[in-house]
């Protein structure tokens, strides 16, 4: 089956912010076997094949080594439901004193690709839908 998000980071797109993408994944038996994330404003195309690695263009991606305590740069997002946002804020409030900093980019797929590329140490968000993370 195909899992597609034609515009991940819709609000960013609507406001002219650069962090949005097209996210496409192919799944077989419930497992993602290939994913592509195209972030056109950033000029980046990520792709991954199960068992074949993850790539940014022609550059193989590697996550960062585990960060020392208090040194992690963590990406996050907030859903649109008030209750979920409140819970997310509680989690982030508890986390913020034990990490270097927290970033909110507005596109889960791009943020997950940034983890794969070593630009972020981790990503946390509650309530994502499969099309938000399948290709990232």
N, CA, C and O atoms as a Tinker XYZ file with bonds, in Angstrom:
   544  protein
     1  N      0.837000   -1.180000    0.000000    73     2
     2  CA     0.000000    0.000000    0.000000    64     1     3
     3  C      0.878000    1.237000    0.000000    63     2     4     5
     4  O      2.018000    1.209000    0.462000    81     3
     5  N      0.342000    2.299000   -0.514000    73     3     6
     6  CA     1.030000    3.585000   -0.538000    64     5     7
     7  C      0.576000    4.428000    0.651000    63     6     8     9
     8  O     -0.605000    4.440000    1.000000    81     7
     9  N      1.520000    5.127000    1.266000    73     7    10
    10  CA     1.217000    6.067000    2.343000    64     9    11
    11  C      1.779000    7.414000    1.890000    63    10    12    13
    12  O      2.992000    7.598000    1.790000    81    11
    13  N      0.873000    8.346000    1.621000    73    11    14
    14  CA     1.285000    9.598000    0.986000    64    13    15
    15  C      0.765000   10.793000    1.783000    63    14    16    17
    16  O     -0.395000   10.838000    2.191000    81    15
    17  N      1.652000   11.749000    1.988000    73    15    18
    18  CA     1.255000   13.062000    2.507000    64    17    19
    19  C      1.685000   14.071000    1.450000    63    18    20    21
    20  O      2.874000   14.362000    1.320000    81    19
    21  N      0.724000   14.609000    0.691000    73    19    22
    22  CA     1.088000   15.499000   -0.407000    64    21    23
    23  C      1.730000   16.810000    0.063000    63    22    24    25
    24  O      2.517000   17.409000   -0.669000    81    23
    25  N      1.400000   17.255000    1.276000    73    23    26
    26  CA     2.048000   18.441000    1.851000    64    25    27
    27  C      2.149000   18.227000    3.360000    63    26    28    29
    28  O      1.207000   18.520000    4.096000    81    27
    29  N      3.284000   17.718000    3.816000    73    27    30
    30  CA     3.536000   17.603000    5.254000    64    29    31
    31  C      4.142000   18.926000    5.703000    63    30    32    33
    32  O      5.144000   19.377000    5.150000    81    31
    33  N      3.536000   19.537000    6.698000    73    31    34
    34  CA     3.905000   20.898000    7.081000    64    33    35
    35  C      2.992000   21.890000    6.378000    63    34    36    37
    36  O      3.430000   22.939000    5.905000    81    35
    37  N      1.715000   21.536000    6.320000    73    35    38
    38  CA     0.735000   22.328000    5.569000    64    37    39
    39  C      0.688000   23.785000    6.017000    63    38    40    41
    40  O      0.645000   24.691000    5.184000    81    39
    41  N      0.697000   24.014000    7.327000    73    39    42
    42  CA     0.631000   25.397000    7.822000    64    41    43
    43  C      1.877000   26.166000    7.393000    63    42    44    45
    44  O      1.784000   27.334000    7.014000    81    43
    45  N      3.049000   25.516000    7.450000    73    43    46
    46  CA     4.263000   26.171000    6.951000    64    45    47
    47  C      4.090000   26.564000    5.486000    63    46    48    49
    48  O      4.406000   27.686000    5.090000    81    47
    49  N      3.590000   25.636000    4.697000    73    47    50
    50  CA     3.371000   25.889000    3.269000    64    49    51
    51  C      2.434000   27.085000    3.070000    63    50    52    53
    52  O      2.715000   27.974000    2.267000    81    51
    53  N      1.325000   27.097000    3.806000    73    51    54
    54  CA     0.339000   28.174000    3.662000    64    53    55
    55  C      0.897000   29.543000    4.046000    63    54    56    57
    56  O      0.488000   30.566000    3.498000    81    55
    57  N      1.836000   29.550000    4.994000    73    55    58
    58  CA     2.416000   30.809000    5.469000    64    57    59
    59  C      3.728000   31.169000    4.764000    63    58    60    61
    60  O      4.368000   32.162000    5.109000    81    59
    61  N      4.124000   30.364000    3.784000    73    59    62
    62  CA     5.346000   30.662000    3.040000    64    61    63
    63  C      6.625000   30.306000    3.780000    63    62    64    65
    64  O      7.699000   30.803000    3.441000    81    63
    65  N      6.515000   29.443000    4.796000    73    63    66
    66  CA     7.705000   28.991000    5.518000    64    65    67
    67  C      8.321000   27.811000    4.772000    63    66    68    69
    68  O      7.594000   27.042000    4.143000    81    67
    69  N      9.639000   27.650000    4.828000    73    67    70
    70  CA    10.307000   26.664000    3.971000    64    69    71
    71  C     10.237000   25.210000    4.434000    63    70    72    73
    72  O     10.588000   24.319000    3.660000    81    71
    73  N      9.805000   24.938000    5.647000    73    71    74
    74  CA     9.857000   23.569000    6.156000    64    73    75
    75  C      8.549000   22.829000    5.871000    63    74    76    77
    76  O      7.687000   22.702000    6.741000    81    75
    77  N      8.422000   22.344000    4.630000    73    75    78
    78  CA     7.311000   21.491000    4.222000    64    77    79
    79  C      7.842000   20.525000    3.165000    63    78    80    81
    80  O      8.892000   20.761000    2.569000    81    79
    81  N      7.115000   19.451000    2.944000    73    79    82
    82  CA     7.615000   18.439000    2.008000    64    81    83
    83  C      6.487000   17.594000    1.452000    63    82    84    85
    84  O      5.342000   17.661000    1.901000    81    83
    85  N      6.847000   16.805000    0.470000    73    83    86
    86  CA     5.991000   15.730000   -0.041000    64    85    87
    87  C      6.596000   14.439000    0.494000    63    86    88    89
    88  O      7.798000   14.207000    0.360000    81    87
    89  N      5.766000   13.606000    1.095000    73    87    90
    90  CA     6.248000   12.390000    1.747000    64    89    91
    91  C      5.508000   11.178000    1.170000    63    90    92    93
    92  O      4.278000   11.117000    1.199000    81    91
    93  N      6.272000   10.218000    0.647000    73    91    94
    94  CA     5.683000    9.034000    0.011000    64    93    95
    95  C      6.393000    7.786000    0.522000    63    94    96    97
    96  O      7.621000    7.706000    0.505000    81    95
    97  N      5.616000    6.826000    0.971000    73    95    98
    98  CA     6.174000    5.542000    1.411000    64    97    99
    99  C      5.394000    4.406000    0.772000    63    98   100   101
   100  O      4.194000    4.517000    0.523000    81    99
   101  N      6.094000    3.321000    0.513000    73    99   102
   102  CA     5.460000    2.088000    0.044000    64   101   103
   103  C      5.607000    1.052000    1.148000    63   102   104   105
   104  O      6.688000    0.862000    1.706000    81   103
   105  N      4.498000    0.387000    1.450000    73   103   106
   106  CA     4.512000   -0.632000    2.500000    64   105   107
   107  C      4.070000   -1.966000    1.931000    63   106   108   109
   108  O      3.231000   -2.043000    1.033000    81   107
   109  N      4.664000   -3.015000    2.483000    73   107   110
   110  CA     4.266000   -4.381000    2.154000    64   109   111
   111  C      4.067000   -5.106000    3.469000    63   110   112   113
   112  O      4.947000   -5.092000    4.329000    81   111
   113  N      2.928000   -5.734000    3.628000    73   111   114
   114  CA     2.598000   -6.464000    4.848000    64   113   115
   115  C      2.767000   -5.586000    6.095000    63   114   116   117
   116  O      3.219000   -6.059000    7.139000    81   115
   117  N      2.400000   -4.303000    5.974000    73   115   118
   118  CA     2.445000   -3.393000    7.102000    64   117   119
   119  C      3.817000   -2.824000    7.421000    63   118   120   121
   120  O      3.954000   -2.073000    8.387000    81   119
   121  N      4.829000   -3.158000    6.645000    73   119   122
   122  CA     6.192000   -2.671000    6.869000    64   121   123
   123  C      6.595000   -1.730000    5.750000    63   122   124   125
   124  O      6.388000   -2.026000    4.574000    81   123
   125  N      7.170000   -0.595000    6.121000    73   123   126
   126  CA     7.655000    0.329000    5.099000    64   125   127
   127  C      8.891000   -0.271000    4.438000    63   126   128   129
   128  O      9.841000   -0.662000    5.117000    81   127
   129  N      8.872000   -0.339000    3.106000    73   127   130
   130  CA    10.013000   -0.901000    2.379000    64   129   131
   131  C     10.793000    0.170000    1.622000    63   130   132   133
   132  O     11.970000   -0.021000    1.317000    81   131
   133  N     10.150000    1.288000    1.319000    73   131   134
   134  CA    10.838000    2.404000    0.676000    64   133   135
   135  C     10.123000    3.694000    1.052000    63   134   136   137
   136  O      8.899000    3.728000    1.177000    81   135
   137  N     10.904000    4.753000    1.231000    73   135   138
   138  CA    10.330000    6.056000    1.533000    64   137   139
   139  C     11.096000    7.152000    0.821000    63   138   140   141
   140  O     12.311000    7.069000    0.641000    81   139
   141  N     10.365000    8.183000    0.418000    73   139   142
   142  CA    10.963000    9.349000   -0.228000    64   141   143
   143  C     10.345000   10.592000    0.401000    63   142   144   145
   144  O      9.126000   10.691000    0.534000    81   143
   145  N     11.188000   11.529000    0.783000    73   143   146
   146  CA    10.745000   12.821000    1.304000    64   145   147
   147  C     11.410000   13.897000    0.460000    63   146   148   149
   148  O     12.634000   14.022000    0.440000    81   147
   149  N     10.585000   14.671000   -0.236000    73   147   150
   150  CA    11.083000   15.751000   -1.094000    64   149   151
   151  C     10.742000   17.078000   -0.432000    63   150   152   153
   152  O      9.571000   17.438000   -0.308000    81   151
   153  N     11.774000   17.801000   -0.008000    73   151   154
   154  CA    11.618000   19.125000    0.601000    64   153   155
   155  C     12.098000   20.148000   -0.423000    63   154   156   157
   156  O     13.261000   20.549000   -0.385000    81   155
   157  N     11.227000   20.579000   -1.337000    73   155   158
   158  CA    11.672000   21.370000   -2.491000    64   157   159
   159  C     12.277000   22.729000   -2.131000    63   158   160   161
   160  O     13.233000   23.158000   -2.778000    81   159
   161  N     11.753000   23.403000   -1.132000    73   159   162
   162  CA    12.310000   24.718000   -0.795000    64   161   163
   163  C     13.710000   24.570000   -0.217000    63   162   164   165
   164  O     14.566000   25.431000   -0.424000    81   163
   165  N     13.941000   23.486000    0.502000    73   163   166
   166  CA    15.282000   23.214000    1.035000    64   165   167
   167  C     16.202000   22.611000   -0.023000    63   166   168   169
   168  O     17.410000   22.509000    0.191000    81   167
   169  N     15.639000   22.213000   -1.160000    73   167   170
   170  CA    16.448000   21.600000   -2.213000    64   169   171
   171  C     16.966000   20.235000   -1.819000    63   170   172   173
   172  O     18.064000   19.849000   -2.219000    81   171
   173  N     16.179000   19.487000   -1.026000    73   171   174
   174  CA    16.635000   18.193000   -0.512000    64   173   175
   175  C     15.636000   17.093000   -0.839000    63   174   176   177
   176  O     14.425000   17.269000   -0.707000    81   175
   177  N     16.172000   15.956000   -1.270000    73   175   178
   178  CA    15.366000   14.751000   -1.471000    64   177   179
   179  C     16.024000   13.629000   -0.677000    63   178   180   181
   180  O     17.168000   13.254000   -0.936000    81   179
   181  N     15.292000   13.108000    0.282000    73   179   182
   182  CA    15.746000   11.984000    1.098000    64   181   183
   183  C     15.086000   10.724000    0.556000    63   182   184   185
   184  O     13.953000   10.759000    0.078000    81   183
   185  N     15.807000    9.614000    0.636000    73   183   186
   186  CA    15.174000    8.342000    0.304000    64   185   187
   187  C     15.826000    7.234000    1.127000    63   186   188   189
   188  O     16.990000    7.316000    1.518000    81   187
   189  N     15.046000    6.220000    1.367000    73   187   190
   190  CA    15.541000    5.064000    2.122000    64   189   191
   191  C     14.874000    3.816000    1.588000    63   190   192   193
   192  O     13.713000    3.830000    1.177000    81   191
   193  N     15.634000    2.741000    1.604000    73   191   194
   194  CA    15.134000    1.432000    1.203000    64   193   195
   195  C     15.474000    0.465000    2.327000    63   194   196   197
   196  O     16.618000    0.408000    2.779000    81   195
   197  N     14.481000   -0.293000    2.777000    73   195   198
   198  CA    14.732000   -1.246000    3.848000    64   197   199
   199  C     15.902000   -2.143000    3.474000    63   198   200   201
   200  O     15.899000   -2.787000    2.426000    81   199
   201  N     16.894000   -2.174000    4.339000    73   199   202
   202  CA    18.088000   -2.977000    4.099000    64   201   203
   203  C     19.124000   -2.304000    3.212000    63   202   204   205
   204  O     20.205000   -2.851000    2.995000    81   203
   205  N     18.799000   -1.111000    2.694000    73   203   206
   206  CA    19.711000   -0.443000    1.777000    64   205   207
   207  C     20.178000    0.922000    2.244000    63   206   208   209
   208  O     20.864000    1.627000    1.504000    81   207
   209  N     19.820000    1.301000    3.447000    73   207   210
   210  CA    20.278000    2.576000    3.993000    64   209   211
   211  C     19.369000    3.736000    3.668000    63   210   212   213
   212  O     18.379000    3.609000    2.948000    81   211
   213  N     19.744000    4.874000    4.228000    73   211   214
   214  CA    19.024000    6.126000    4.018000    64   213   215
   215  C     19.982000    7.129000    3.399000    63   214   216   217
   216  O     21.175000    7.140000    3.702000    81   215
   217  N     19.443000    7.966000    2.531000    73   215   218
   218  CA    20.275000    8.851000    1.726000    64   217   219
   219  C     19.674000   10.242000    1.634000    63   218   220   221
   220  O     18.454000   10.403000    1.631000    81   219
   221  N     20.530000   11.236000    1.561000    73   219   222
   222  CA    20.157000   12.602000    1.200000    64   221   223
   223  C     20.852000   12.851000   -0.122000    63   222   224   225
   224  O     22.065000   13.054000   -0.175000    81   223
   225  N     20.065000   12.832000   -1.191000    73   223   226
   226  CA    20.678000   12.850000   -2.518000    64   225   227
   227  C     21.542000   11.615000   -2.663000    63   226   228   229
   228  O     21.042000   10.493000   -2.582000    81   227
   229  N     22.832000   11.808000   -2.876000    73   227   230
   230  CA    23.749000   10.673000   -3.018000    64   229   231
   231  C     24.604000   10.448000   -1.783000    63   230   232   233
   232  O     25.500000    9.604000   -1.789000    81   231
   233  N     24.327000   11.205000   -0.714000    73   231   234
   234  CA    25.105000   11.085000    0.530000    64   233   235
   235  C     24.407000   10.142000    1.498000    63   234   236   237
   236  O     23.256000   10.360000    1.874000    81   235
   237  N     25.115000    9.093000    1.898000    73   235   238
   238  CA    24.573000    8.156000    2.891000    64   237   239
   239  C     24.394000    8.888000    4.223000    63   238   240   241
   240  O     25.243000    9.682000    4.626000    81   239
   241  N     23.286000    8.611000    4.891000    73   239   242
   242  CA    22.978000    9.282000    6.149000    64   241   243
   243  C     23.383000    8.431000    7.340000    63   242   244   245
   244  O     23.355000    7.202000    7.291000    81   243
   245  N     23.759000    9.115000    8.406000    73   243   246
   246  CA    24.101000    8.469000    9.673000    64   245   247
   247  C     23.544000    9.323000   10.794000    63   246   248   249
   248  O     23.722000   10.541000   10.810000    81   247
   249  N     22.872000    8.678000   11.730000    73   247   250
   250  CA    22.413000    9.408000   12.908000    64   249   251
   251  C     23.624000    9.808000   13.737000    63   250   252   253
   252  O     24.704000    9.233000   13.600000    81   251
   253  N     23.433000   10.788000   14.587000    73   251   254
   254  CA    24.519000   11.237000   15.465000    64   253   255
   255  C     24.760000   10.176000   16.531000    63   254   256   257
   256  O     23.842000    9.440000   16.892000    81   255
   257  N     25.980000   10.094000   17.034000    73   255   258
   258  CA    26.217000    9.226000   18.195000    64   257   259
   259  C     25.368000    9.722000   19.361000    63   258   260   261
   260  O     25.001000   10.896000   19.391000    81   259
   261  N     25.050000    8.859000   20.314000    73   259   262
   262  CA    24.237000    9.316000   21.452000    64   261   263
   263  C     24.855000   10.547000   22.117000    63   262   264   265
   264  O     26.055000   10.593000   22.385000    81   263
   265  N     24.017000   11.523000   22.370000    73   263   266
   266  CA    24.491000   12.772000   22.971000    64   265   267
   267  C     24.774000   12.574000   24.451000    63   266   268   269
   268  O     24.128000   11.774000   25.129000    81   267
   269  N     25.755000   13.323000   24.932000    73   267   270
   270  CA    26.014000   13.344000   26.364000    64   269   271
   271  C     24.796000   13.952000   27.055000    63   270   272   273
   272  O     24.045000   14.720000   26.454000    81   271
   273  N     24.613000   13.598000   28.321000    73   271   274
   274  CA    23.478000   14.120000   29.071000    64   273   275
   275  C     23.458000   15.647000   29.002000    63   274   276   277
   276  O     24.471000   16.306000   29.237000    81   275
   277  N     22.312000   16.184000   28.683000    73   275   278
   278  CA    22.142000   17.620000   28.608000    64   277   279
   279  C     22.590000   18.244000   27.296000    63   278   280   281
   280  O     22.549000   19.467000   27.156000    81   279
   281  N     23.016000   17.437000   26.330000    73   279   282
   282  CA    23.570000   17.980000   25.081000    64   281   283
   283  C     22.713000   17.664000   23.852000    63   282   284   285
   284  O     23.074000   18.060000   22.744000    81   283
   285  N     21.601000   16.968000   24.018000    73   283   286
   286  CA    20.796000   16.568000   22.863000    64   285   287
   287  C     19.974000   17.736000   22.318000    63   286   288   289
   288  O     19.409000   18.524000   23.076000    81   287
   289  N     19.919000   17.828000   20.997000    73   287   290
   290  CA    19.035000   18.760000   20.313000    64   289   291
   291  C     17.841000   17.946000   19.839000    63   290   292   293
   292  O     17.987000   17.047000   19.012000    81   291
   293  N     16.671000   18.256000   20.355000    73   291   294
   294  CA    15.476000   17.445000   20.151000    64   293   295
   295  C     14.450000   18.221000   19.332000    63   294   296   297
   296  O     14.138000   19.372000   19.638000    81   295
   297  N     13.935000   17.584000   18.299000    73   295   298
   298  CA    12.853000   18.158000   17.516000    64   297   299
   299  C     11.522000   17.708000   18.074000    63   298   300   301
   300  O     11.417000   16.634000   18.666000    81   299
   301  N     10.513000   18.524000   17.886000    73   299   302
   302  CA     9.176000   18.167000   18.344000    64   301   303
   303  C      8.135000   18.820000   17.448000    63   302   304   305
   304  O      8.455000   19.651000   16.597000    81   303
   305  N      6.912000   18.436000   17.651000    73   303   306
   306  CA     5.785000   19.036000   16.953000    64   305   307
   307  C      4.594000   19.033000   17.891000    63   306   308   309
   308  O      4.595000   18.356000   18.919000    81   307
   309  N      3.591000   19.792000   17.528000    73   307   310
   310  CA     2.366000   19.849000   18.323000    64   309   311
   311  C      1.189000   19.591000   17.407000    63   310   312   313
   312  O      1.077000   20.198000   16.342000    81   311
   313  N      0.310000   18.690000   17.821000    73   311   314
   314  CA    -0.890000   18.404000   17.048000    64   313   315
   315  C     -1.877000   19.551000   17.141000    63   314   316   317
   316  O     -1.592000   20.581000   17.751000    81   315
   317  N     -3.025000   19.370000   16.540000    73   315   318
   318  CA    -4.018000   20.431000   16.495000    64   317   319
   319  C     -5.079000   20.294000   17.575000    63   318   320   321
   320  O     -5.859000   21.225000   17.772000    81   319
   321  N     -5.140000   19.159000   18.291000    73   319   322
   322  CA    -6.127000   18.976000   19.352000    64   321   323
   323  C     -5.601000   19.576000   20.654000    63   322   324   325
   324  O     -4.467000   19.308000   21.051000    81   323
   325  N     -6.420000   20.382000   21.312000    73   323   326
   326  CA    -6.003000   21.098000   22.524000    64   325   327
   327  C     -5.520000   20.144000   23.611000    63   326   328   329
   328  O     -4.509000   20.411000   24.261000    81   327
   329  N     -6.223000   19.043000   23.814000    73   327   330
   330  CA    -5.834000   18.091000   24.861000    64   329   331
   331  C     -4.458000   17.487000   24.566000    63   330   332   333
   332  O     -3.632000   17.344000   25.468000    81   331
   333  N     -4.224000   17.144000   23.333000    73   331   334
   334  CA    -2.931000   16.578000   22.943000    64   333   335
   335  C     -1.823000   17.619000   23.095000    63   334   336   337
   336  O     -0.720000   17.289000   23.532000    81   335
   337  N     -2.104000   18.861000   22.741000    73   335   338
   338  CA    -1.125000   19.939000   22.898000    64   337   339
   339  C     -0.751000   20.133000   24.361000    63   338   340   341
   340  O      0.418000   20.329000   24.692000    81   339
   341  N     -1.752000   20.077000   25.232000    73   339   342
   342  CA    -1.497000   20.266000   26.662000    64   341   343
   343  C     -0.584000   19.165000   27.184000    63   342   344   345
   344  O      0.359000   19.438000   27.927000    81   343
   345  N     -0.860000   17.920000   26.796000    73   343   346
   346  CA    -0.007000   16.809000   27.236000    64   345   347
   347  C      1.407000   16.976000   26.672000    63   346   348   349
   348  O      2.392000   16.781000   27.384000    81   347
   349  N      1.498000   17.334000   25.405000    73   347   350
   350  CA     2.806000   17.540000   24.767000    64   349   351
   351  C      3.586000   18.620000   25.514000    63   350   352   353
   352  O      4.785000   18.467000   25.749000    81   351
   353  N      2.926000   19.695000   25.883000    73   351   354
   354  CA     3.590000   20.787000   26.604000    64   353   355
   355  C      4.133000   20.302000   27.947000    63   354   356   357
   356  O      5.217000   20.714000   28.360000    81   355
   357  N      3.391000   19.434000   28.630000    73   355   358
   358  CA     3.868000   18.873000   29.902000    64   357   359
   359  C      5.136000   18.041000   29.686000    63   358   360   361
   360  O      6.098000   18.155000   30.445000    81   359
   361  N      5.127000   17.220000   28.661000    73   359   362
   362  CA     6.294000   16.381000   28.372000    64   361   363
   363  C      7.500000   17.262000   28.040000    63   362   364   365
   364  O      8.596000   17.038000   28.552000    81   363
   365  N      7.297000   18.247000   27.194000    73   363   366
   366  CA     8.391000   19.131000   26.794000    64   365   367
   367  C      8.909000   19.921000   27.998000    63   366   368   369
   368  O     10.118000   20.102000   28.148000    81   367
   369  N      8.009000   20.385000   28.846000    73   367   370
   370  CA     8.434000   21.127000   30.046000    64   369   371
   371  C      9.331000   20.262000   30.926000    63   370   372   373
   372  O     10.300000   20.762000   31.499000    81   371
   373  N      9.024000   18.985000   31.039000    73   371   374
   374  CA     9.853000   18.075000   31.821000    64   373   375
   375  C     11.173000   17.747000   31.142000    63   374   376   377
   376  O     12.156000   17.421000   31.808000    81   375
   377  N     11.194000   17.831000   29.841000    73   375   378
   378  CA    12.377000   17.465000   29.062000    64   377   379
   379  C     13.367000   18.616000   28.898000    63   378   380   381
   380  O     14.574000   18.394000   28.801000    81   379
   381  N     12.863000   19.822000   28.869000    73   379   382
   382  CA    13.684000   20.967000   28.450000    64   381   383
   383  C     14.905000   21.203000   29.336000    63   382   384   385
   384  O     15.915000   21.719000   28.858000    81   383
   385  N     14.836000   20.845000   30.585000    73   383   386
   386  CA    15.994000   21.062000   31.468000    64   385   387
   387  C     17.069000   19.993000   31.307000    63   386   388   389
   388  O     18.167000   20.139000   31.843000    81   387
   389  N     16.766000   18.916000   30.573000    73   387   390
   390  CA    17.756000   17.845000   30.441000    64   389   391
   391  C     18.292000   17.689000   29.018000    63   390   392   393
   392  O     18.963000   16.702000   28.716000    81   391
   393  N     18.002000   18.653000   28.141000    73   391   394
   394  CA    18.516000   18.630000   26.772000    64   393   395
   395  C     19.169000   19.975000   26.453000    63   394   396   397
   396  O     18.976000   20.960000   27.165000    81   395
   397  N     19.936000   19.995000   25.382000    73   395   398
   398  CA    20.558000   21.266000   24.959000    64   397   399
   399  C     19.489000   22.271000   24.562000    63   398   400   401
   400  O     19.497000   23.419000   25.008000    81   399
   401  N     18.559000   21.818000   23.707000    73   399   402
   402  CA    17.494000   22.707000   23.252000    64   401   403
   403  C     16.446000   21.880000   22.512000    63   402   404   405
   404  O     16.645000   20.702000   22.216000    81   403
   405  N     15.335000   22.533000   22.228000    73   403   406
   406  CA    14.229000   21.898000   21.521000    64   405   407
   407  C     13.883000   22.755000   20.310000    63   406   408   409
   408  O     13.858000   23.983000   20.392000    81   407
   409  N     13.618000   22.097000   19.189000    73   407   410
   410  CA    13.245000   22.780000   17.957000    64   409   411
   411  C     11.878000   22.284000   17.501000    63   410   412   413
   412  O     11.551000   21.107000   17.654000    81   411
   413  N     11.088000   23.186000   16.943000    73   411   414
   414  CA     9.824000   22.812000   16.332000    64   413   415
   415  C      9.842000   23.303000   14.894000    63   414   416   417
   416  O      9.742000   24.500000   14.625000    81   415
   417  N      9.971000   22.340000   13.968000    73   415   418
   418  CA    10.087000   22.697000   12.559000    64   417   419
   419  C      8.765000   22.796000   11.831000    63   418   420   421
   420  O      8.628000   23.580000   10.892000    81   419
   421  N      7.782000   22.003000   12.256000    73   419   422
   422  CA     6.476000   22.063000   11.624000    64   421   423
   423  C      6.200000   20.979000   10.604000    63   422   424   425
   424  O      5.105000   20.923000   10.045000    81   423
   425  N      7.180000   20.108000   10.349000    73   423   426
   426  CA     6.994000   18.978000    9.440000    64   425   427
   427  C      7.656000   17.761000   10.068000    63   426   428   429
   428  O      8.882000   17.676000   10.134000    81   427
   429  N      6.840000   16.821000   10.527000    73   427   430
   430  CA     7.385000   15.627000   11.176000    64   429   431
   431  C      8.298000   14.856000   10.233000    63   430   432   433
   432  O      9.354000   14.379000   10.646000    81   431
   433  N      7.902000   14.730000    8.969000    73   431   434
   434  CA     8.720000   13.965000    8.022000    64   433   435
   435  C     10.104000   14.592000    7.861000    63   434   436   437
   436  O     11.104000   13.874000    7.845000    81   435
   437  N     10.177000   15.914000    7.742000    73   435   438
   438  CA    11.483000   16.572000    7.619000    64   437   439
   439  C     12.277000   16.423000    8.905000    63   438   440   441
   440  O     13.476000   16.149000    8.867000    81   439
   441  N     11.616000   16.601000   10.048000    73   439   442
   442  CA    12.328000   16.466000   11.319000    64   441   443
   443  C     12.895000   15.058000   11.490000    63   442   444   445
   444  O     14.015000   14.899000   11.976000    81   443
   445  N     12.140000   14.042000   11.100000    73   443   446
   446  CA    12.648000   12.669000   11.188000    64   445   447
   447  C     13.826000   12.466000   10.226000    63   446   448   449
   448  O     14.781000   11.761000   10.553000    81   447
   449  N     13.758000   13.073000    9.058000    73   447   450
   450  CA    14.903000   13.016000    8.140000    64   449   451
   451  C     16.109000   13.725000    8.739000    63   450   452   453
   452  O     17.245000   13.287000    8.553000    81   451
   453  N     15.867000   14.822000    9.460000    73   451   454
   454  CA    16.968000   15.529000   10.111000    64   453   455
   455  C     17.611000   14.675000   11.208000    63   454   456   457
   456  O     18.810000   14.797000   11.459000    81   455
   457  N     16.834000   13.821000   11.857000    73   455   458
   458  CA    17.423000   12.872000   12.805000    64   457   459
   459  C     18.317000   11.897000   12.039000    63   458   460   461
   460  O     19.450000   11.636000   12.443000    81   459
   461  N     17.803000   11.362000   10.934000    73   459   462
   462  CA    18.593000   10.416000   10.134000    64   461   463
   463  C     19.867000   11.057000    9.603000    63   462   464   465
   464  O     20.886000   10.384000    9.455000    81   463
   465  N     19.815000   12.362000    9.315000    73   463   466
   466  CA    20.973000   13.069000    8.763000    64   465   467
   467  C     21.924000   13.575000    9.842000    63   466   468   469
   468  O     22.958000   14.161000    9.524000    81   467
   469  N     21.589000   13.357000   11.115000    73   467   470
   470  CA    22.457000   13.806000   12.191000    64   469   471
   471  C     22.307000   15.276000   12.536000    63   470   472   473
   472  O     23.148000   15.826000   13.247000    81   471
   473  N     21.268000   15.919000   12.056000    73   471   474
   474  CA    21.029000   17.330000   12.357000    64   473   475
   475  C     20.269000   17.515000   13.665000    63   474   476   477
   476  O     20.385000   18.556000   14.311000    81   475
   477  N     19.500000   16.517000   14.052000    73   475   478
   478  CA    18.809000   16.470000   15.335000    64   477   479
   479  C     19.196000   15.167000   16.013000    63   478   480   481
   480  O     19.497000   14.178000   15.346000    81   479
   481  N     19.187000   15.169000   17.339000    73   479   482
   482  CA    19.500000   13.944000   18.074000    64   481   483
   483  C     18.283000   13.046000   18.252000    63   482   484   485
   484  O     18.417000   11.826000   18.343000    81   483
   485  N     17.103000   13.643000   18.301000    73   483   486
   486  CA    15.884000   12.870000   18.539000    64   485   487
   487  C     14.678000   13.699000   18.100000    63   486   488   489
   488  O     14.781000   14.901000   17.858000    81   487
   489  N     13.534000   13.023000   18.006000    73   487   490
   490  CA    12.271000   13.689000   17.674000    64   489   491
   491  C     11.181000   13.090000   18.544000    63   490   492   493
   492  O     11.130000   11.875000   18.735000    81   491
   493  N     10.302000   13.946000   19.074000    73   491   494
   494  CA     9.182000   13.475000   19.896000    64   493   495
   495  C      7.926000   14.238000   19.519000    63   494   496   497
   496  O      7.918000   15.468000   19.467000    81   495
   497  N      6.860000   13.483000   19.256000    73   495   498
   498  CA     5.541000   14.075000   19.062000    64   497   499
   499  C      4.494000   13.003000   19.284000    63   498   500   501
   500  O      4.653000   11.866000   18.839000    81   499
   501  N      3.438000   13.363000   19.963000    73   499   502
   502  CA     2.319000   12.437000   20.183000    64   501   503
   503  C      1.276000   12.616000   19.091000    63   502   504   505
   504  O      1.088000   13.707000   18.553000    81   503
   505  N      0.603000   11.509000   18.778000    73   503   506
   506  CA    -0.569000   11.577000   17.922000    64   505   507
   507  C     -0.301000   11.731000   16.440000    63   506   508   509
   508  O     -1.169000   12.196000   15.702000    81   507
   509  N      0.886000   11.348000   15.988000    73   507   510
   510  CA     1.154000   11.417000   14.553000    64   509   511
   511  C      0.324000   10.383000   13.807000    63   510   512   513
   512  O     -0.010000    9.330000   14.350000    81   511
   513  N      0.003000   10.688000   12.584000    73   511   514
   514  CA    -0.670000    9.746000   11.695000    64   513   515
   515  C      0.380000    9.039000   10.841000    63   514   516   517
   516  O      1.478000    9.565000   10.657000    81   515
   517  N      0.060000    7.860000   10.319000    73   515   518
   518  CA     1.055000    7.118000    9.534000    64   517   519
   519  C      1.657000    7.928000    8.391000    63   518   520   521
   520  O      2.842000    7.772000    8.095000    81   519
   521  N      0.881000    8.784000    7.745000    73   519   522
   522  CA     1.416000    9.564000    6.634000    64   521   523
   523  C      2.412000   10.627000    7.108000    63   522   524   525
   524  O      3.174000   11.165000    6.304000    81   523
   525  N      2.408000   10.930000    8.407000    73   523   526
   526  CA     3.363000   11.887000    8.952000    64   525   527
   527  C      4.761000   11.289000    9.114000    63   526   528   529
   528  O      5.754000   12.011000    9.027000    81   527
   529  N      4.846000    9.983000    9.347000    73   527   530
   530  CA     6.146000    9.386000    9.665000    64   529   531
   531  C      6.555000    8.218000    8.772000    63   530   532   533
   532  O      7.705000    7.786000    8.851000    81   531
   533  N      5.685000    7.695000    7.941000    73   531   534
   534  CA     5.998000    6.472000    7.191000    64   533   535
   535  C      7.247000    6.609000    6.323000    63   534   536   537
   536  O      8.050000    5.678000    6.255000    81   535
   537  N      7.424000    7.742000    5.667000    73   535   538
   538  CA     8.588000    7.911000    4.792000    64   537   539
   539  C      9.767000    8.550000    5.507000    63   538   540   541
   540  O     10.902000    8.436000    5.045000    81   539
   541  N      9.518000    9.224000    6.632000    73   539   542
   542  CA    10.589000    9.926000    7.346000    64   541   543
   543  C     11.298000    9.012000    8.288000    63   542   544
   544  O     12.230000    9.433000    8.973000    81   543
